[in-house]
Amino acid sequence: MENKWILLITILIFVVFIFLFWMLTSGYAKKEYGAKMWKHWPARLSYWQGAILYSTGFTVITMFILNWIFSCCRST
């Protein structure tokens, strides 16, 4: 049962990070690529690949920090 909660928390953190990445960078990316180029799939594909990679990295870092915090709390 505990593994299901860890997986659910990890997925929620990933979704939050990808949403934040999209909110912070989508306007800039559309402006940088231009409206015509943004409609082609290679531009958006590279954008979403970057979003997934950054979100995965931030999720892993967050999970390590949470693991460290909770393991310190258990030992005291």
Residue, then its C-alpha position, 0 to 999 in steps of 0.5 A: m500500500e505504501n508503494k502506491w502512495i509513493l507512486l501517486i505522490t511522484i506522479l503528482i509532483f511530476v505533473v505539477f512541475i510540467f504544468l509550471f514549466w508550461m506556464l512559465t515558458s510556453g509564451y516565450a517558446k511560441k514567441e521565439y519560434g514564431a506562430k508559423m513555425w510553432k504549428h509544425w510538430p518538430a518545434r513543439l516536439s523539442y519543447w515537450q521533450g525539454a519539458i519532460l526532461y526538466s520535470t523528470g529531473f526536478t521530480v527526482i531531486t524533490m523525491f530525494i529531498l523528501n526521502w532525506i527529510f523523512s528518513c531524518c525524522r524517523s531516526t530521531 
